[in-house]
Amino acid sequence: MLFGIENNVLEILLFDIGVALGFLAFSKLSSPDNPIDRYIFSAIVFTSLSLYLIWRAADTLPEAELTFEAVWQYIYFTFETISIVYALASIIILLRRADRTPQANAAQQAMIATDTFPSVTVFICTYNEPLHILEKSMFCAKAMNYPKLNVIVCDDTRREEVRAHCQAVGIEYLTRPDNKHAKAGNLDNALRATNATENPSDLIMVLDADFAPQEDFLLRVAGMFRDPKIGLVQTPQFYFNSDPIQHNLGLSRSFVDDQRVFFDTFQPAKDAVDCAFCVGTSFVVRRAYVNELGGFPHDALSEDMLLTYRLLEKGYVTRWLNEKLSVGLSAEGIPEYITQRTRWCLGTIQIGLLKTGPLWRGKFSLRQRLHYLHGLLNWLCKPFILCLLLAPSIYWFLGVAALQADELLFMKYGISSLFIFWIYSAWISGGRTLPIFTEVTHALTALPVTMCLLQAIRSPFGKPFKVTEKGGDRSAIRIHRPTALFFGIVACLSAASILSVIFGLDRPTELSPADILNLVWSAVAMLISFISLIVCVELPRFGKEESIAVSIPATIRSGGNTFSTQITSLSTEQIELSVPSSVLSGELLIPGAGWLELTQGDRGAFTIKPDIEQKRWVLQQLFGRSPSHIAETGNLIQSLQLLMKRALAS
């Protein structure tokens, strides 16, 4: 016995560690790009989780009775089962993946060789976004390298300053008298207006107001419509700013935004079986097929996903071109982050509940229905995270365990399965998931999504579309109190549990397997809750614009001296230069942009005030090509180091 822990418990813990190390070695020696490696690893993980689920169902459930202990254990098992079924479905889906880059290459070459460019109208959808946000889409869309292009700003807030700005930069402006059906109604209004023109475009490109396309976006996408079965081509969303989790933990260079796994891993896999779906921005759709549908569908909050299912009913498909062709603004704060996720959750549910949706009598294949269910299960998993966080405290304070099982068997098979799944997830996603950190991203939305699910049971329709606010003042520390309160309570309960076991007057002289299991469980719950609590303390974002690292030569004139310099960071508001600390102001000559006046700004940067043409140049430099200052894969060691630094700083 060691520290009050039985030898057989230590043996099991060593077994779990051995399993983890073995599969970690396998992940380093194999590649998800190799079909044989992918099938072998997938089969092992699938078998491991399946055997665990069978054991849980057969040997660990109490008699069905109306006691708190039995009800709690059945609730826990129900949501655990949903989560495992989602994981099993994910493993099957990820057995295949499609890469449409060769297809896009061939289509682009054929389009250029034959000089047959389909005409494209760009709809930039805006609802109250500040002009400095909207400008990115406007200028970069106008600057795309494509011969048959028209850009229209579709303003659903009827702002005169936006109309005037569009007129000044040569972009069409369109609005409507009301906001019926929100974004879908805005798109439908633009569709009808352009249908009535003399030569309606062949294709429609849709951009949210905060997304800036690269110069070659349409050259990469438009040619793919040579295949008549393609109704829509979707590209992934990338962000030029860190999301709230990355920013508040200081992990923008070592941990990915929570949608990277979906965009970079799941969508290529869904595309392999013609089940990828539209994600609302940075996509191109065939006008004739939208007209065939009667316009952009508006029966659900997730109008983008619904558009895909309406096209699927007609026999058309959505293609996923997994290339970084645009960058946008991620949700900047926790309230906006939560608003997005709950809207997506409710929208997914609404699509399934439609009379012609994929759950009922819609004209869908079994595969298409199963892929819809997979997306729905993603949201139905969220209550299980709450169960995981609360279970150890319920055990210590109420004496009720989450599972009625042989704890040694659970530690041997359940924990080893978890380790295997963690390693597999990081492997199959190319490092886009990290243990604990990925759990934090799910935990942050677990409570609001669970509440959204409960609301959907009572009234799934009728909730208005709520736009994610972007571009506001982020100069002060903010605390999202409701979420922080929840995680603070869970962290305190978990910490109190651990302290009572170690230092309490009635602490056990010898820890049972159940005590050891729940002690470790409490530590994990406390860690996840504490990290989530840190995320709820939102750090300032200085300036309206997030600077992006660049390397641009320039000339500076200050104090009667002129010398060469290098621009190291740039936005439309501020600029960082390699200059002596004595330089506090001056003028800067940038090739292609002209002279800019410099004044000393915050945090060692200089403030600039570019005119319209200079701002156009800056935006095209930053977003006309792909910026790479935000992590696209994760680094566990670096993330842990940065987390420790952030925790000590708070």
C-alpha positions in Angstrom: 0.0 0.0 0.0 1.3 3.5 -0.9 -0.2 6.7 0.5 -3.3 4.8 1.5 -3.8 3.5 -2.0 -4.1 -0.3 -2.6 -1.6 -2.0 -4.7 -4.2 -3.3 -7.2 -5.3 0.3 -7.8 -1.7 1.3 -8.5 -1.4 -1.6 -10.9 -4.5 -0.4 -12.8 -3.2 3.1 -12.9 0.1 1.9 -14.3 -1.9 -0.2 -16.8 -3.8 2.9 -18.0 -0.6 4.8 -18.3 1.0 2.0 -20.3 -1.9 1.8 -22.7 -1.7 5.6 -23.2 2.0 5.5 -23.9 1.6 2.6 -26.3 -1.0 4.3 -28.4 0.9 7.6 -28.2 3.8 5.8 -29.7 1.5 4.3 -32.4 0.2 7.8 -33.2 3.7 9.0 -33.8 4.6 6.1 -36.0 1.5 6.2 -38.1 -0.4 8.8 -40.3 -4.1 9.6 -40.7 -3.3 10.1 -44.4 -2.5 6.4 -44.7 -5.8 4.5 -45.2 -4.5 1.4 -43.5 -3.3 3.3 -40.4 -6.6 5.1 -40.3 -8.6 1.9 -40.4 -6.5 0.1 -37.8 -6.6 3.0 -35.3 -10.3 3.6 -35.9 -11.1 -0.1 -35.4 -9.3 -0.2 -32.1 -10.9 3.0 -30.8 -14.3 1.9 -32.0 -14.0 -1.5 -30.4 -12.7 0.0 -27.1 -15.6 2.4 -26.8 -18.2 -0.2 -27.8 -17.0 -2.7 -25.3 -17.0 -0.1 -22.6 -20.6 0.9 -23.5 -21.7 -2.7 -23.5 -20.2 -3.2 -20.1 -21.8 -0.1 -18.7 -25.3 -1.1 -20.0 -25.0 -4.7 -18.8 -23.3 -4.5 -15.5 -23.5 -1.1 -13.9 -27.1 0.1 -13.9 -29.2 -0.1 -10.7 -32.8 -1.3 -10.5 -35.2 1.1 -12.1 -36.8 2.9 -9.2 -37.8 6.4 -8.2 -34.9 7.2 -5.8 -32.4 10.0 -6.2 -29.5 7.5 -6.6 -31.2 5.5 -9.4 -32.5 8.5 -11.3 -29.1 10.3 -11.1 -27.3 7.2 -12.4 -29.8 6.7 -15.3 -29.5 10.4 -16.2 -25.7 10.1 -16.2 -25.8 6.9 -18.2 -28.2 8.3 -20.8 -26.1 11.3 -21.6 -22.9 9.3 -21.5 -24.4 6.9 -24.0 -25.3 9.8 -26.3 -21.8 11.1 -26.1 -20.3 7.6 -26.9 -22.7 7.1 -29.8 -21.6 10.5 -31.2 -18.0 9.4 -30.8 -18.6 6.1 -32.5 -20.5 7.8 -35.4 -17.6 10.3 -35.7 -15.1 7.4 -36.0 -17.1 5.9 -38.8 -17.5 9.2 -40.6 -13.8 10.0 -40.4 -12.8 6.7 -42.1 -12.9 8.7 -45.4 -12.1 12.2 -46.5 -12.1 14.1 -49.7 -9.6 16.6 -51.1 -11.2 18.7 -53.8 -8.0 20.7 -54.5 -7.1 18.6 -57.6 -10.6 19.1 -58.9 -10.4 22.9 -58.3 -7.0 23.0 -60.0 -8.4 21.3 -63.1 -11.5 23.4 -63.2 -9.6 26.6 -62.8 -7.2 25.7 -65.7 -10.2 24.7 -67.9 -12.0 27.9 -67.1 -9.0 30.0 -68.0 -8.1 28.0 -71.1 -11.6 28.3 -72.6 -12.2 31.8 -71.3 -15.6 30.7 -69.9 -16.0 32.5 -66.6 -19.4 32.3 -65.1 -20.6 35.7 -63.9 -20.7 36.2 -60.1 -22.6 38.6 -57.9 -21.3 39.0 -54.3 -23.9 39.6 -51.6 -22.2 41.1 -48.5 -24.8 40.7 -45.7 -24.6 43.3 -42.9 -26.7 44.0 -39.9 -25.3 46.9 -37.8 -21.6 45.9 -38.1 -19.4 49.0 -37.7 -18.1 50.4 -40.9 -14.5 49.5 -40.1 -15.6 45.8 -40.0 -17.6 46.0 -43.2 -14.8 47.6 -45.1 -12.7 44.5 -45.0 -15.4 42.6 -47.0 -16.1 45.5 -49.3 -12.6 46.3 -50.4 -11.3 42.7 -50.6 -14.4 41.5 -52.5 -14.0 44.4 -55.0 -10.3 43.5 -55.4 -10.8 39.8 -56.2 -9.0 38.8 -59.4 -12.1 37.8 -61.5 -13.3 39.2 -64.8 -17.1 38.9 -64.3 -17.8 40.3 -60.9 -20.3 42.6 -59.2 -20.4 43.4 -55.5 -23.5 44.4 -53.5 -23.7 45.4 -49.9 -27.0 44.1 -48.5 -27.6 46.4 -45.5 -30.4 45.2 -43.2 -30.1 48.3 -41.0 -30.7 51.0 -43.6 -27.7 53.2 -42.7 -27.1 56.3 -44.7 -23.4 56.3 -43.8 -23.0 52.8 -45.3 -24.9 53.9 -48.4 -22.6 56.9 -48.8 -19.5 54.9 -48.2 -20.6 52.3 -50.9 -21.2 55.1 -53.3 -17.7 56.6 -52.6 -15.9 53.3 -53.3 -18.0 52.2 -56.2 -20.0 49.3 -54.7 -23.7 48.8 -55.1 -25.9 49.3 -52.0 -29.2 47.5 -51.4 -31.6 47.5 -48.5 -35.2 46.7 -47.7 -38.0 48.3 -45.6 -38.0 45.5 -42.9 -36.0 42.7 -41.4 -38.4 39.8 -42.1 -36.7 36.4 -41.9 -33.4 38.0 -40.8 -30.4 37.0 -42.9 -32.3 34.6 -45.1 -34.8 37.4 -45.9 -31.9 39.8 -46.6 -30.4 37.3 -49.1 -33.9 36.7 -50.6 -34.4 40.4 -51.1 -31.0 40.7 -52.9 -31.9 37.6 -55.0 -35.2 39.1 -56.2 -33.6 42.4 -56.9 -30.8 40.9 -59.0 -33.1 38.5 -60.8 -34.9 41.5 -62.1 -31.8 43.0 -63.7 -31.1 42.6 -67.4 -28.3 40.0 -67.0 -28.6 38.1 -63.7 -25.3 36.5 -62.7 -24.8 32.7 -63.0 -23.5 32.4 -59.5 -24.0 34.1 -56.1 -21.2 34.5 -53.6 -22.3 35.2 -50.0 -20.1 36.9 -47.4 -20.8 37.9 -43.9 -19.9 41.5 -43.2 -16.7 40.6 -41.3 -15.3 38.1 -43.9 -12.6 39.2 -46.4 -12.0 37.0 -49.4 -8.6 36.5 -50.9 -7.7 37.7 -54.4 -8.0 34.2 -56.0 -11.2 33.1 -54.2 -13.4 33.0 -57.3 -10.7 31.6 -59.5 -10.5 28.6 -57.2 -14.2 28.1 -56.7 -16.2 29.2 -59.8 -14.8 26.6 -62.1 -16.1 23.8 -60.0 -19.6 24.6 -61.1 -18.7 23.0 -64.5 -20.1 19.9 -62.8 -24.0 20.4 -63.1 -24.7 18.4 -59.9 -22.9 20.9 -57.8 -25.3 23.4 -56.3 -23.0 25.0 -53.8 -19.3 25.2 -53.0 -18.3 26.0 -49.4 -14.9 27.1 -48.1 -13.8 26.9 -44.5 -14.0 29.8 -42.1 -10.7 31.1 -40.8 -10.2 34.1 -38.4 -7.8 37.0 -38.3 -8.4 37.4 -34.5 -8.2 35.0 -31.6 -11.5 33.7 -30.2 -12.4 34.3 -26.6 -10.8 31.1 -25.4 -7.6 31.6 -27.2 -7.4 35.3 -26.3 -8.3 35.1 -22.6 -6.0 32.2 -22.0 -3.2 33.7 -24.1 -3.1 30.7 -26.5 -3.6 32.3 -29.9 -0.4 30.7 -31.2 -0.7 27.3 -29.5 -4.4 26.3 -29.5 -6.9 26.4 -32.3 -10.4 27.9 -32.3 -13.1 25.4 -31.5 -14.4 25.1 -35.1 -11.1 24.0 -36.7 -11.9 20.3 -36.1 -15.3 20.7 -37.8 -14.0 22.7 -40.7 -10.7 20.8 -41.3 -11.6 17.3 -40.2 -15.3 16.6 -40.3 -16.3 18.6 -43.4 -13.8 16.9 -45.7 -15.1 13.6 -44.4 -18.7 14.5 -44.9 -17.8 15.8 -48.4 -16.4 12.4 -49.3 -20.0 11.0 -49.2 -21.7 14.2 -50.5 -23.0 15.3 -47.1 -20.9 18.5 -46.4 -23.1 21.5 -45.7 -23.1 25.2 -46.0 -21.8 27.2 -43.1 -23.3 30.7 -43.9 -20.4 32.7 -45.3 -17.6 32.4 -47.9 -19.7 30.1 -50.2 -20.8 30.3 -53.8 -24.2 29.0 -54.9 -25.8 28.5 -58.3 -28.5 31.2 -58.9 -30.7 28.9 -61.0 -30.9 26.3 -58.3 -31.7 28.8 -55.6 -34.5 30.1 -57.8 -35.7 26.5 -58.2 -36.0 26.3 -54.5 -38.2 29.5 -54.5 -35.4 31.5 -52.9 -33.2 31.2 -49.8 -35.0 29.0 -47.3 -35.9 30.7 -44.0 -37.8 28.1 -41.9 -35.0 27.6 -39.4 -32.4 29.8 -37.7 -29.6 27.9 -39.4 -30.6 29.1 -42.9 -27.2 28.0 -44.2 -27.6 24.3 -43.2 -31.2 24.3 -44.4 -30.1 25.6 -47.8 -27.9 22.5 -48.1 -30.8 20.2 -47.2 -33.1 21.9 -49.7 -30.5 21.4 -52.4 -30.0 17.8 -51.4 -33.7 17.1 -51.8 -33.4 18.3 -55.4 -30.4 16.0 -56.1 -27.7 18.6 -55.9 -24.7 18.5 -53.6 -22.5 20.9 -51.6 -18.8 20.6 -52.3 -16.2 21.4 -49.6 -13.1 23.1 -50.9 -10.8 22.9 -47.9 -8.6 25.9 -48.8 -7.9 29.1 -46.8 -9.6 31.5 -49.2 -11.1 34.0 -46.7 -10.6 35.2 -43.2 -13.2 36.7 -40.8 -13.8 38.0 -37.4 -14.4 35.4 -34.7 -16.8 36.1 -31.8 -14.8 38.4 -29.6 -16.5 37.9 -26.2 -18.0 35.1 -24.2 -21.6 36.4 -24.6 -21.3 36.5 -28.4 -19.6 33.1 -28.4 -22.5 31.6 -26.5 -25.1 33.4 -28.6 -23.6 31.8 -31.8 -23.6 28.3 -30.4 -27.1 28.3 -28.9 -28.4 29.7 -32.3 -26.6 26.9 -34.2 -28.0 24.4 -31.7 -31.6 25.6 -32.0 -31.3 26.0 -35.8 -30.1 22.4 -36.1 -33.1 21.1 -34.0 -35.5 23.2 -36.1 -34.3 21.7 -39.4 -35.0 18.2 -38.0 -38.5 19.1 -36.8 -39.6 20.6 -40.1 -42.3 18.5 -41.8 -40.0 18.0 -44.8 -36.8 17.9 -42.6 -34.3 15.0 -42.5 -36.0 13.4 -39.5 -39.4 13.1 -41.2 -40.8 12.9 -44.7 -38.2 14.9 -46.6 -36.7 13.3 -49.7 -33.4 12.3 -48.2 -31.2 9.2 -48.4 -30.5 7.1 -45.2 -26.9 8.4 -45.3 -28.0 12.0 -45.4 -30.4 11.5 -42.5 -27.6 9.8 -40.5 -25.3 12.7 -41.1 -27.9 15.1 -39.9 -28.3 13.0 -36.7 -24.6 13.1 -36.2 -24.8 16.9 -36.2 -27.7 16.8 -33.8 -25.9 14.5 -31.4 -23.1 17.0 -31.2 -25.5 19.3 -29.3 -27.2 16.5 -27.4 -23.8 15.7 -25.9 -23.5 18.9 -24.0 -25.5 17.9 -20.9 -23.1 15.1 -20.3 -20.3 17.7 -19.7 -22.4 19.1 -16.9 -22.9 15.6 -15.5 -19.1 15.1 -15.6 -18.4 18.3 -13.8 -21.0 17.8 -11.1 -20.7 14.0 -10.5 -17.7 14.0 -8.1 -19.2 16.7 -5.9 -22.5 14.8 -5.7 -20.5 11.7 -4.6 -18.6 13.5 -1.8 -21.4 15.7 -0.5 -24.5 13.5 -1.1 -22.9 10.1 -1.0 -24.3 9.1 -4.4 -22.0 7.7 -7.1 -22.6 8.4 -10.8 -22.2 4.8 -11.6 -22.9 1.6 -9.8 -19.9 -0.4 -10.9 -16.7 -2.1 -9.9 -14.5 0.9 -9.7 -11.4 -1.1 -10.5 -12.9 -2.3 -13.8 -14.0 1.2 -14.6 -10.5 2.6 -14.0 -9.1 -0.2 -16.1 -11.4 -0.1 -19.1 -13.1 3.3 -18.9 -10.0 5.4 -18.3 -7.9 3.5 -20.8 -10.7 4.0 -23.4 -10.6 7.7 -22.6 -6.9 7.9 -23.1 -7.1 6.0 -26.4 -9.9 8.3 -27.6 -7.9 11.5 -26.6 -4.9 10.3 -28.6 -7.0 9.2 -31.5 -8.8 12.6 -31.6 -5.5 14.5 -31.7 -4.1 12.1 -34.3 -7.1 12.1 -36.7 -7.5 15.9 -36.5 -3.9 16.6 -37.1 -3.3 18.1 -33.7 -6.5 20.2 -33.6 -7.6 18.8 -30.3 -5.8 18.9 -27.0 -6.8 17.0 -23.8 -8.4 19.3 -21.2 -8.3 22.4 -23.5 -10.8 20.9 -25.9 -13.0 19.9 -22.9 -12.9 23.5 -21.8 -14.3 24.7 -25.2 -17.2 22.2 -24.8 -17.7 23.1 -21.1 -18.1 26.8 -21.8 -21.3 26.3 -23.7 -22.5 23.2 -21.9 -24.9 25.1 -19.6 -26.4 27.5 -22.1 -26.8 24.8 -24.8 -28.5 22.5 -22.2 -30.9 25.3 -21.4 -31.4 25.8 -25.1 -32.3 22.1 -25.5 -34.8 22.4 -22.7 -36.3 25.4 -24.4 -36.5 23.4 -27.6 -38.6 20.7 -25.9 -41.1 23.3 -24.9 -41.0 25.7 -27.9 -38.5 24.9 -30.7 -39.8 27.7 -33.0 -40.4 31.4 -32.5 -37.1 32.5 -31.1 -35.9 35.5 -33.2 -32.6 35.4 -35.1 -29.9 37.2 -33.0 -26.9 38.5 -34.8 -23.5 38.0 -33.2 -22.3 41.4 -32.2 -18.8 42.2 -33.4 -16.4 45.2 -33.5 -17.4 46.8 -30.2 -15.3 48.4 -27.5 -13.1 45.8 -25.9 -10.6 48.1 -24.1 -11.6 47.1 -20.5 -11.6 43.8 -18.6 -15.0 42.2 -18.6 -16.4 39.3 -16.6 -19.2 37.2 -17.9 -20.9 36.7 -14.6 -23.4 33.9 -15.1 -20.9 31.6 -16.7 -18.2 32.6 -14.2 -20.5 32.0 -11.3 -21.3 28.5 -12.5 -17.7 27.5 -13.0 -16.7 29.2 -9.8 -19.2 27.1 -7.9 -18.1 23.8 -9.5 -14.4 24.6 -9.0 -15.0 25.4 -5.3 -17.1 22.3 -4.7 -14.4 20.2 -6.4 -11.6 21.8 -4.4 -13.6 21.4 -1.1 -14.1 17.7 -1.9 -10.3 17.2 -2.4 -9.4 19.2 0.8 -12.0 17.3 2.9 -10.5 14.0 1.8 -6.9 15.0 2.5 -7.2 17.3 5.5 -10.8 16.8 6.9 -11.3 15.6 10.5 -13.3 12.6 9.2 -11.0 11.8 6.3 -10.7 8.1 5.6 -7.6 6.3 6.8 -7.6 4.1 3.7 -9.0 5.2 0.3 -11.3 2.8 -1.3 -11.2 2.4 -5.1 -14.4 4.5 -5.3 -12.7 7.2 -3.2 -9.7 7.2 -5.4 -11.8 7.4 -8.6 -13.8 10.3 -7.4 -10.8 12.1 -6.0 -9.1 12.0 -9.4 -12.4 12.9 -10.9 -12.7 15.9 -8.6 -9.3 17.1 -9.6 -10.1 16.9 -13.3 -13.5 18.7 -12.8 -11.7 21.4 -10.7 -9.1 21.9 -13.4 -11.6 22.2 -16.3 -13.8 24.5 -14.2 -10.9 26.7 -13.1 -9.6 27.1 -16.7 -13.2 27.9 -17.8 -13.4 30.4 -15.0 -10.2 32.1 -16.3 -11.8 32.3 -19.8 -14.8 34.1 -18.3 -12.4 37.0 -17.3 -12.2 38.7 -20.7 -8.9 40.5 -21.2 -8.8 43.8 -23.1 -8.3 43.9 -26.8 -6.5 47.1 -27.6 -7.9 49.0 -30.5 -10.8 48.2 -32.7 -8.5 46.3 -35.1 -6.2 43.4 -34.2 -2.8 43.9 -35.7 -1.3 41.3 -38.0 2.4 40.5 -38.2 3.9 41.5 -41.6 7.3 42.3 -43.0 7.0 45.4 -45.3 9.9 47.8 -46.1 9.2 51.5 -45.6 10.8 54.9 -45.2 10.3 57.0 -42.1 10.9 60.8 -41.9 11.2 62.1 -38.3 13.0 65.1 -36.7 14.6 66.1 -40.0 16.1 62.7 -40.6 15.0 60.1 -43.2 15.9 56.4 -42.8 14.7 53.0 -43.9 12.6 50.8 -41.6 10.6 47.6 -41.5 6.9 47.4 -40.7 6.5 44.4 -38.3 2.8 44.7 -37.5 -0.1 46.4 -39.2 -3.8 47.3 -39.0 -5.9 50.1 -40.3 -5.5 51.9 -37.0 -1.9 51.3 -35.9 1.5 50.2 -37.0 4.6 48.8 -35.4 8.0 49.6 -36.8 11.7 48.8 -36.2 12.7 52.3 -35.1 14.8 53.8 -32.3 12.8 54.4 -29.1 13.5 58.2 -29.5 11.2 58.3 -32.5 7.8 59.4 -31.2 6.2 60.7 -34.4 6.8 61.4 -38.0 5.8 60.5 -41.5 6.0 57.0 -43.1 6.3 56.3 -46.8 5.0 52.8 -47.8 5.5 51.8 -51.4 2.0 51.5 -52.9 0.3 53.4 -50.2 2.1 56.8 -50.0 2.8 58.9 -47.0 1.1 58.3 -43.6 1.3 60.5 -40.6 2.6 58.7 -37.4 1.7 59.6 -33.8 2.7 57.7 -30.7 0.0 55.2 -29.7 -0.5 52.6 -27.0 1.9 49.8 -26.1 4.7 51.0 -28.3 2.8 51.2 -31.5 2.2 54.2 -33.8 -1.3 55.4 -34.6 -2.2 56.0 -38.3 -5.2 57.6 -40.0 -5.2 56.3 -43.6 -7.5 57.8 -46.2 -9.9 55.6 -48.2 -7.3 54.5 -50.8 -4.6 53.9 -48.2 -7.1 51.9 -46.2 -7.9 49.9 -49.3 -4.2 49.1 -49.7 -3.8 48.1 -46.1 -6.7 45.8 -46.1 -5.6 44.1 -49.4 -2.1 43.6 -47.9 -3.5 42.0 -44.8 -6.4 40.0 -46.2 -5.9 39.7 -50.0 -3.5 36.9 -49.1 -3.8 34.4 -46.2 -2.6 35.8 -42.8 -1.1 33.1 -40.6 -0.8 34.7 -37.1 -3.4 32.5 -35.4 -2.7 28.9 -34.7 -4.2 26.3 -37.0 -2.9 23.3 -35.0 -2.4 22.8 -31.3 0.7 22.4 -29.1 0.0 20.8 -25.8 3.3 21.6 -24.0 3.3 25.2 -25.1 -0.4 25.6 -24.2 0.2 24.2 -20.7 3.1 26.7 -20.2 1.1 29.6 -21.4 -1.9 28.5 -19.2 0.4 28.4 -16.2 1.6 31.9 -17.0 -1.9 33.2 -17.4 -3.1 31.5 -14.2 -0.3 33.1 -12.2 -0.9 36.5 -13.7 -4.6 36.4 -12.6 
